[in-house]
Amino acid sequence: MTLYHIQMIDPTGARHDIKSLQLTDIGAVWREIEAVAAAQSHGGQIRVTNESGGIVVLVGVSTARSLQARNVQARRAA
């Protein structure tokens, strides 16, 4: 398992730590991103770094929501 750190970068550029989690794979990382995006009432970016500080995912809140909606539609169609 890898330790991931999730941050919100608000539209002004300020960074806010959301949580740090031990996750098994990138799919688990995306599920956490979906949850964070759903809880945001404003724009900004979600940044996920690994335990060595490397950026794993950097995605806008709007894009994360769109991807989530698309995944839900794909699951329903399957």
HUKA-V191771 format. One record per pair of residues at least 12 apart in sequence whose ideal C-beta (glycine too) atoms are under 10 Angstrom apart, sorted by the first residue. I is the first residue (numbers start at 1). J is the second residue. Records with the same first field share a line. If there is no record, write none. Layout:
I=J ; J
This chain:
1=21 ; 22 ; 23 ; 24 ; 25 ; 28
2=21 ; 22 ; 23 ; 24 ; 25 ; 26 ; 28 ; 29 ; 50 ; 51 ; 52 ; 56
3=20 ; 21 ; 22 ; 23 ; 49 ; 50 ; 51 ; 52
4=19 ; 20 ; 21 ; 22 ; 23 ; 26 ; 28 ; 29 ; 32 ; 48 ; 49 ; 50 ; 51 ; 56 ; 57
5=17 ; 18 ; 19 ; 20 ; 21 ; 47 ; 48 ; 49 ; 50 ; 51 ; 53 ; 56
6=18 ; 19 ; 20 ; 21 ; 23 ; 29 ; 32 ; 33 ; 35 ; 36 ; 46 ; 47 ; 48 ; 49 ; 56 ; 57
7=19 ; 20 ; 36 ; 44 ; 45 ; 46 ; 47 ; 48 ; 49 ; 58
8=36 ; 37 ; 39 ; 40 ; 42 ; 44 ; 45 ; 46 ; 47 ; 61
9=43 ; 44 ; 45 ; 46 ; 47 ; 58 ; 60 ; 61
10=40 ; 42 ; 43 ; 44 ; 45 ; 61
11=42 ; 43 ; 44 ; 45 ; 61
12=44
13=44 ; 45
14=44
15=44 ; 45 ; 47
16=44
18=32 ; 35 ; 36 ; 39 ; 40 ; 46 ; 47 ; 48
19=32 ; 35 ; 36
20=49 ; 51
21=48
22=51
23=48 ; 50
26=48 ; 56 ; 57
29=48 ; 50 ; 56 ; 57
30=48 ; 57 ; 59 ; 64 ; 67 ; 68 ; 71
31=68 ; 71
32=46 ; 48 ; 57
33=46 ; 47 ; 48 ; 57 ; 59 ; 61 ; 63 ; 64 ; 67 ; 68
34=46 ; 64 ; 65 ; 67 ; 68 ; 69 ; 71 ; 72
35=64 ; 68
36=48 ; 59 ; 61 ; 64
37=59 ; 60 ; 61 ; 62 ; 63 ; 64 ; 65 ; 66 ; 67 ; 68
38=61 ; 64 ; 65 ; 68
39=61
40=61 ; 62 ; 64 ; 65
41=61
42=61
43=60 ; 61 ; 62
44=60 ; 61 ; 62
45=57 ; 58 ; 59 ; 60 ; 61 ; 62 ; 63 ; 64
46=58 ; 59 ; 60 ; 61 ; 63 ; 64
47=59
